[in-house]
Amino acid sequence: MTATNDRTYRSGAHPFHTVMLAGTTPLFLGTMLCDYAYSTTYHIQWATFASWLNLGGLIFAGLALLCAIIGFFRSQDRRLVF
């Protein structure tokens, strides 16, 4: 009698998804710091730079969300594993 042991291991997040998700942190943090600099100095350059940083953070977050949705639908085992 032979025993088979079928183990399915859930793989972690895809590296591209991880980089996109981690890339949002410095961009949103920079946005917060630029908003603080604008509130103390009232130089319009800080508001403009904050809006560009916010746009970059939203693009990275959107790409991370897109990767997560694609990964969800491509996964073979869709049951919840805790």
PyMOL commands that set and color helices and strands:
alter all, ss='L'
color gray80, all
select helices_A, chain A and resi 15-41+44-74
alter helices_A, ss='H'
color red, helices_A
deselect
rebuild
show_as cartoon
